[in-house]
Amino acid sequence: MAGQLLGPNTVPTGPGFQLQPAPQQVPLATNYITDFNFLNQYLPDTYEKEFERYGNRTISSFLRLVGAELPSNSDLVKWAEQGRLHTKYTQVGTGAVVAGGNVTFDINDALVPDRATTGLTAGTIAVRVGQTIVVTNNDDSGEFKGIVTAVGIAGGLNANQISVAFYAAAGYTGGSGAGNADATIFIYGSEFKKGSNGMQGSLEAEDEIFDNSPIIIKDKYAVSGSDMAQIGWIEVTSENGASGYLWYLKSEHETRLRFDDYLETSMIEAVPAEAGSGAIAAGGDVGNKGSEGVFHAVENRGNVWAGGNPVALADFDAIISRLDKQGAIEENVLFLNRQFGFDIDDMLAELNGSAQVGANGTSYGLFDNDQEMALNLGFTGFRRGYDFYKSDWKYLNDPTMRGGLTGTGAVNGLLVPAGSTTVYDQILGKNAKRPFLHVRYRASETEDRKYKTWITGSAGGAATSDLDAMEVNFLSERCVCTMGANNFVIFQS
């Protein structure tokens, strides 16, 4: 950038690309680059070896570590996840401050939107006559147990009402006020008289149906035939571990690596387009539909820790308490930015007493470290009810991506349950085990859109058009399935 001095902390506005290095000096279409100006009076002295000042610049690895890739032949992926086994209502009102042995309650909880598909019509509540329930006042003023004597219209009540007869002689005493959220109730069993009929009515299993749509991701690299006729050489080592000589136009390889990164970051960051949005309008008749990325799924169906990093054991106890109420997955992985990783290290070090430095240096775990030893001040994980393993996530550290973002909603880490879950796959028509995170890409017997690349033009060996250039095209069509999002935790600023 002529005339502008960039400091070492300046975030580059356009990171470079990378090519497929050739092991020898052969002009291939995959290793050509143009970085030097030869229109000078004298040719400059140049180092043959390219200096890798940013190290490995790619950020993709997250989904490869925790997920899998599976084909799909549809533009809509659907799956069903189990609902809760037991029934609990938290917005229970009495309409007035009441006391007595028989009380009518209003169930004001909003029904799950697609609960009607499970056999429960709108306004129907999953409580039946003869069931025994616990009623607790939401102001913590009392707990009471009773038996349901009437439900809804069939019991002479409104559709959302139940009548309860209490076991205690004093009956039920209402909370501090009347309203729609006075009490919480849950079912713990049932009781019937001798010689009575059986339970009236039945409950259908409550499944929640989720779906996601794949999006088409594209990129392209182009170079004119004239530029390809001028060859220079430089030795490089690419991010994928290969090394060799490239033409002075290594951008095709870096386009490929950047595209690989976008395949992952699209699955992480994508959001569905809302009705009436500009994205849909900009897409014309078909529209840009978007997709549900990992962050969007966890923010809307999972657990959000907001307000900074949890830096104390009490914070993690609160997270663990929340996980107890979800799937209680035994092993979890924390993908973190660098500061969050340090915060956990500091917390564990303090708990371990390592902050106390004696004559023999700091002590970690079972080892008494000598003053001459290099001390390991980091932890790979810990156990507190569940196993938590932590890993630095390069995507959250990279300054050209999410690294350094500290504003409202900035992501500092993501807790991902390890292992797999069983779901009903609508395409297969049967239960299947799937990783909690996995990618579905469009594919059939004749078309595989997992990762397509092709060359067009009339240069570099291509002969598909009269364009005096070589164009390398990239395409993929995919979406990510975040199953059991209630077991995930996203950590935000």
C-alpha positions in Angstrom: 0.0 0.0 0.0 2.0 3.0 -1.3 2.4 6.0 0.9 0.9 4.3 4.0 2.8 2.8 6.9 1.0 -0.1 8.5 1.9 -1.0 12.0 2.4 -4.6 13.2 -1.0 -4.5 15.0 -2.9 -3.4 11.9 -5.5 -5.9 10.7 -4.8 -6.7 7.0 -7.7 -5.8 4.8 -7.1 -8.6 2.3 -5.3 -11.7 3.3 -3.5 -13.4 0.4 -4.1 -16.7 -1.2 -2.1 -19.9 -1.6 -1.4 -22.3 -4.4 -0.5 -26.0 -4.9 3.3 -25.9 -4.9 5.1 -27.9 -7.6 8.1 -30.0 -6.4 10.1 -28.7 -9.4 10.3 -25.7 -11.6 7.5 -26.7 -14.1 4.9 -24.1 -15.1 1.7 -25.6 -14.1 -1.8 -24.0 -14.0 -1.9 -24.7 -10.3 1.2 -22.9 -9.2 1.4 -19.5 -11.1 1.7 -16.2 -9.3 2.4 -12.5 -10.1 3.8 -10.6 -7.2 6.9 -8.8 -8.6 7.2 -5.9 -11.0 9.8 -6.5 -13.7 9.3 -3.1 -15.4 12.3 -1.7 -13.5 15.7 -0.6 -14.9 17.3 -3.3 -12.8 15.9 -6.6 -11.6 15.7 -6.7 -7.8 17.6 -9.2 -5.6 14.9 -11.5 -4.3 14.9 -14.2 -1.7 14.0 -17.5 -3.3 12.2 -18.7 -0.2 8.9 -17.1 0.8 8.7 -16.0 4.4 5.7 -17.2 6.3 5.1 -14.2 8.5 1.5 -15.3 9.5 2.2 -19.0 9.9 -0.7 -21.2 9.0 -3.4 -18.8 7.9 -6.3 -21.2 7.5 -8.9 -21.4 10.2 -11.0 -24.4 9.2 -10.8 -27.5 11.5 -13.7 -27.1 13.9 -16.3 -29.1 12.0 -13.7 -31.7 11.0 -13.0 -32.3 14.7 -16.6 -32.5 16.0 -18.7 -33.5 13.1 -19.1 -35.6 9.9 -20.2 -35.0 6.3 -23.2 -36.9 4.9 -24.9 -36.8 1.5 -28.5 -35.5 1.0 -30.5 -35.5 -2.2 -33.0 -32.8 -1.1 -32.9 -29.1 -0.7 -34.5 -29.5 2.7 -33.1 -31.6 5.6 -35.6 -32.5 8.4 -35.1 -34.4 11.6 -37.1 -35.0 14.8 -35.8 -34.6 18.3 -37.3 -36.0 21.4 -39.5 -33.8 23.6 -39.6 -33.9 27.4 -40.9 -37.1 28.9 -42.7 -35.4 31.8 -45.2 -32.5 32.0 -44.5 -29.3 33.9 -46.3 -25.9 33.7 -44.8 -22.8 35.2 -47.4 -20.1 34.2 -50.3 -21.3 36.4 -52.8 -18.7 37.6 -55.7 -18.7 40.0 -57.4 -15.5 39.1 -57.6 -14.5 42.7 -55.8 -15.2 46.0 -57.4 -18.4 47.0 -57.3 -21.0 49.8 -59.2 -24.2 50.1 -59.3 -27.9 49.6 -60.5 -27.7 45.9 -59.0 -25.1 43.6 -59.4 -24.4 39.9 -56.2 -23.4 38.1 -55.7 -21.7 34.7 -52.8 -23.1 32.7 -51.4 -20.1 30.9 -48.2 -21.6 29.4 -47.9 -21.2 25.7 -48.2 -24.6 23.9 -45.4 -25.7 21.7 -46.3 -24.4 18.2 -46.3 -27.8 16.5 -47.8 -29.7 19.5 -51.0 -30.1 17.5 -49.2 -32.6 15.3 -48.8 -34.8 18.3 -52.5 -35.3 18.9 -53.0 -32.4 21.2 -55.2 -29.7 19.7 -54.9 -26.0 20.4 -55.9 -25.2 23.9 -55.5 -28.7 25.2 -53.3 -29.4 28.2 -51.4 -32.6 29.0 -53.0 -33.2 32.4 -55.6 -35.9 33.0 -58.1 -36.7 35.7 -56.7 -38.9 38.4 -53.1 -37.7 38.1 -51.4 -36.4 41.2 -49.5 -33.2 41.0 -47.2 -30.9 43.0 -48.2 -27.2 43.2 -45.5 -24.7 44.2 -46.1 -21.0 44.6 -43.7 -19.0 42.4 -43.0 -16.7 45.2 -41.6 -19.7 47.2 -44.4 -19.3 49.8 -45.5 -22.9 49.8 -45.7 -26.4 48.2 -48.8 -28.5 48.0 -49.8 -31.9 46.7 -53.2 -32.8 45.2 -55.2 -34.9 42.7 -56.7 -33.7 39.5 -60.5 -34.0 39.6 -61.6 -32.3 36.4 -59.8 -31.1 33.2 -61.0 -28.7 30.5 -64.4 -28.6 28.8 -65.2 -32.2 29.6 -64.9 -31.4 33.3 -67.2 -28.4 33.0 -64.3 -25.9 32.9 -62.7 -23.7 30.4 -60.4 -25.4 27.9 -57.2 -24.4 29.8 -58.4 -25.1 33.3 -58.0 -28.0 35.8 -59.5 -28.6 39.2 -57.4 -30.0 42.0 -58.3 -31.5 45.3 -55.5 -31.2 47.9 -54.4 -33.9 50.3 -53.7 -31.6 53.2 -56.6 -30.6 55.4 -55.6 -27.0 55.1 -55.8 -27.2 51.4 -54.0 -24.8 49.1 -52.9 -21.3 50.0 -52.2 -18.9 47.2 -49.1 -16.9 46.8 -48.6 -13.2 47.4 -50.8 -12.1 44.5 -53.2 -13.2 41.8 -52.2 -13.5 38.2 -51.2 -15.7 35.4 -47.9 -16.9 36.9 -48.8 -17.6 40.5 -47.7 -21.2 40.6 -45.8 -24.1 39.0 -47.2 -27.6 38.7 -45.8 -30.9 37.6 -47.2 -34.5 37.6 -45.6 -37.1 39.8 -48.1 -40.0 39.5 -51.8 -41.0 39.8 -54.3 -42.5 42.2 -57.6 -44.3 41.5 -60.3 -45.8 43.7 -61.0 -49.5 43.8 -63.1 -50.8 41.0 -62.9 -47.6 39.0 -62.3 -47.2 35.3 -58.9 -46.7 33.9 -57.1 -43.5 32.9 -59.2 -41.5 30.5 -57.3 -40.2 27.4 -53.7 -40.8 26.4 -50.7 -38.7 25.5 -48.8 -38.9 22.3 -45.0 -38.6 22.2 -44.0 -35.0 21.7 -41.4 -34.7 19.0 -40.0 -31.4 17.8 -39.4 -31.2 14.1 -36.4 -29.2 12.9 -35.2 -28.5 9.4 -32.5 -26.7 7.5 -31.8 -25.8 3.9 -28.4 -26.1 2.1 -26.9 -23.0 0.6 -24.8 -22.8 -2.5 -21.3 -21.5 -1.8 -19.1 -20.3 -4.8 -15.7 -18.8 -5.5 -13.6 -18.2 -8.6 -10.0 -17.4 -9.5 -9.1 -16.0 -12.9 -5.8 -15.1 -14.6 -5.3 -13.9 -18.2 -3.3 -15.9 -20.7 -0.8 -13.1 -21.1 0.1 -13.1 -17.5 0.6 -16.8 -17.6 3.3 -16.4 -20.2 5.6 -14.6 -17.8 7.2 -17.0 -15.4 9.2 -16.4 -12.2 9.9 -18.7 -9.4 9.7 -18.7 -5.6 9.9 -21.5 -3.1 7.0 -21.8 -0.7 5.5 -24.0 1.9 1.7 -24.2 1.8 -0.7 -24.5 4.7 -1.5 -28.1 3.8 2.1 -29.0 4.4 3.3 -29.3 0.8 6.4 -27.4 -0.4 7.9 -26.6 -3.7 8.2 -23.9 -6.4 5.3 -21.6 -7.6 4.9 -19.2 -10.4 4.5 -15.6 -9.4 0.8 -16.1 -9.2 0.0 -18.3 -6.4 -3.4 -16.9 -5.8 -5.3 -19.9 -7.2 -4.1 -22.1 -4.4 -4.9 -19.5 -1.8 -8.4 -19.1 -3.4 -8.9 -22.8 -2.8 -7.8 -22.5 0.8 -10.0 -19.5 1.4 -12.9 -21.4 -0.1 -12.2 -24.3 2.2 -12.4 -21.8 5.1 -15.6 -20.3 3.9 -17.2 -23.8 3.7 -16.7 -24.0 7.5 -17.4 -20.4 8.5 -20.6 -20.4 6.4 -21.9 -23.4 8.4 -21.0 -21.5 11.6 -22.3 -18.1 10.9 -25.2 -18.6 8.5 -28.7 -17.3 9.4 -32.0 -18.0 7.8 -33.5 -15.1 5.8 -36.6 -13.6 7.5 -39.8 -12.9 5.7 -39.7 -9.4 4.2 -35.9 -9.1 4.6 -33.8 -7.4 2.0 -31.8 -10.6 1.4 -35.0 -12.3 0.1 -35.9 -9.3 -2.0 -32.4 -9.1 -3.5 -32.6 -12.7 -4.6 -35.4 -12.1 -7.1 -38.0 -14.8 -7.7 -36.1 -17.5 -6.0 -34.6 -15.3 -3.2 -31.8 -15.8 -0.8 -33.1 -18.2 1.8 -30.1 -18.4 4.0 -29.4 -21.3 6.4 -29.2 -22.0 10.1 -25.6 -22.0 11.2 -24.3 -23.3 14.5 -24.3 -20.0 16.3 -27.8 -19.2 15.2 -29.1 -22.6 16.3 -27.4 -22.4 19.7 -28.6 -18.8 20.3 -32.2 -19.7 19.6 -32.5 -23.3 20.8 -29.5 -23.7 23.1 -28.0 -22.0 26.1 -26.4 -18.6 26.1 -23.9 -17.4 28.7 -23.7 -13.6 28.3 -21.8 -10.9 30.1 -18.2 -12.1 29.8 -16.2 -15.2 30.4 -17.1 -17.5 33.4 -13.9 -17.1 35.5 -14.9 -18.7 38.8 -15.9 -22.2 39.8 -19.4 -20.9 40.8 -19.9 -19.8 37.2 -19.2 -23.2 35.9 -21.4 -24.7 38.6 -24.2 -22.6 37.2 -23.4 -23.9 33.7 -23.3 -27.5 35.0 -26.6 -27.0 36.7 -28.1 -25.9 33.4 -26.6 -28.9 31.6 -28.2 -31.2 34.3 -31.6 -30.0 33.1 -30.7 -30.8 29.5 -29.2 -34.0 28.1 -26.5 -34.4 30.8 -23.8 -35.3 28.3 -20.8 -36.8 30.1 -18.1 -35.3 27.9 -18.0 -31.8 26.5 -15.4 -29.8 24.5 -14.9 -26.1 25.0 -13.7 -24.3 21.9 -12.4 -20.9 23.1 -10.5 -17.8 22.1 -7.2 -17.3 23.7 -8.3 -15.0 26.6 -11.1 -17.4 27.6 -8.5 -20.2 27.6 -6.2 -18.2 29.9 -9.2 -17.4 32.2 -9.8 -21.1 32.7 -6.1 -21.8 33.2 -6.0 -19.1 35.9 -9.1 -20.4 37.6 -7.8 -24.0 37.7 -4.3 -22.8 38.8 -5.8 -20.9 41.7 -7.9 -23.8 42.8 -4.8 -26.0 42.6 -2.9 -23.7 45.0 -0.4 -23.0 42.3 -0.5 -19.3 42.9 1.6 -19.9 46.0 5.2 -19.7 45.1 7.7 -21.2 47.6 11.3 -21.8 47.7 11.0 -24.6 45.2 8.8 -22.8 42.7 5.2 -23.4 41.8 3.6 -26.8 42.3 1.1 -28.2 39.8 -0.8 -31.4 40.3 1.4 -34.3 41.5 4.6 -32.7 40.5 6.8 -30.4 42.6 8.5 -28.3 40.0 12.1 -27.3 40.4 13.1 -23.7 39.9 15.2 -24.8 36.9 12.3 -26.5 35.2 10.0 -25.0 32.5 6.7 -24.8 34.1 3.5 -25.7 32.3 0.9 -23.1 33.2 -1.9 -24.5 31.1 -4.6 -27.1 31.5 -6.2 -29.3 28.9 -9.4 -29.8 30.8 -11.0 -30.5 34.1 -13.8 -32.6 35.7 -16.6 -31.0 37.6 -19.7 -33.2 37.4 -18.9 -33.7 33.7 -15.6 -33.8 31.8 -14.7 -30.6 30.1 -11.8 -30.5 27.6 -10.7 -27.2 26.2 -9.2 -26.3 22.8 -8.2 -23.0 21.3 -10.4 -22.2 18.3 -8.3 -20.4 15.7 -11.5 -18.9 14.1 -12.1 -16.9 17.3 -8.5 -15.7 17.4 -7.9 -14.8 13.8 -7.8 -10.9 13.5 -9.3 -11.1 10.0 -12.3 -13.1 11.3 -13.8 -13.0 14.8 -10.5 -12.4 16.6 -10.5 -9.2 18.6 -14.3 -8.6 18.5 -15.5 -7.5 21.9 -18.8 -5.8 21.2 -22.2 -7.0 22.3 -22.8 -10.5 21.2 -19.1 -11.2 20.4 -18.5 -14.9 20.7 -15.7 -16.0 23.1 -16.3 -19.8 23.1 -18.7 -22.6 22.3 -19.4 -25.7 24.4 -20.0 -28.7 22.2 -21.2 -32.1 23.5 -19.0 -35.0 22.4 -20.4 -38.2 20.9 -23.5 -38.7 18.9 -27.3 -38.6 19.3 -30.1 -40.8 18.0 -32.7 -38.9 15.8 -35.4 -39.9 13.4 -34.1 -39.1 9.9 -37.0 -38.0 7.7 -35.1 -38.9 4.5 -34.0 -42.3 5.6 -37.3 -43.0 7.3 -35.7 -44.5 10.4 -33.7 -43.7 13.5 -30.1 -43.0 12.9 -27.1 -42.1 15.0 -25.6 -38.7 14.1 -22.9 -36.5 15.6 -24.5 -33.5 17.4 -22.9 -31.4 14.6 -22.7 -32.7 11.0 -22.8 -31.3 7.5 -25.3 -32.5 4.8 -24.2 -31.8 1.2 -26.3 -32.2 -2.0 -25.4 -35.4 -3.9 -27.0 -38.0 -6.1 -25.8 -40.8 -8.3 -25.1 -38.4 -11.1 -24.2 -35.1 -9.3 -22.0 -34.7 -6.3 -22.0 -31.1 -5.0 -19.8 -31.7 -1.9 -16.8 -30.0 -3.4 -16.8 -29.2 -7.1 -14.0 -27.5 -9.0 -13.5 -27.0 -12.8 -11.5 -24.9 -15.2 -13.0 -22.8 -18.0 -11.5 -20.4 -20.6 -8.8 -20.9 -23.2 -5.6 -20.6 -21.2 -3.7 -23.0 -18.8 -4.9 -26.1 -20.7 -8.6 -25.2 -20.7 -10.4 -25.0 -24.1 -14.0 -24.3 -23.1 -14.6 -20.8 -24.5 -12.9 -17.9 -26.4 -12.0 -16.1 -23.1 -8.3 -15.4 -23.1 -7.9 -16.5 -19.5 -8.0 -19.4 -17.1 -10.8 -19.4 -14.6 -10.9 -21.9 -11.8 -14.4 -22.3 -10.3 -15.4 -23.7 -6.9 -18.8 -24.7 -5.7 -20.4 -26.5 -2.8 -24.0 -26.9 -1.6 -24.4 -27.7 2.0 -26.0 -27.0 5.4 -25.1 -27.9 9.0 -27.4 -29.9 11.3 -27.2 -28.8 14.9 -28.9 -31.6 16.8 -29.7 -31.4 20.5 -28.9 -27.6 20.5 -30.1 -27.6 24.1 -26.9 -29.3 25.1 -24.7 -26.6 23.6 -23.6 -23.4 25.4 -22.4 -20.3 23.5 -20.3 -17.8 25.5 -20.8 -14.2 24.5 -19.5 -10.8 25.6 
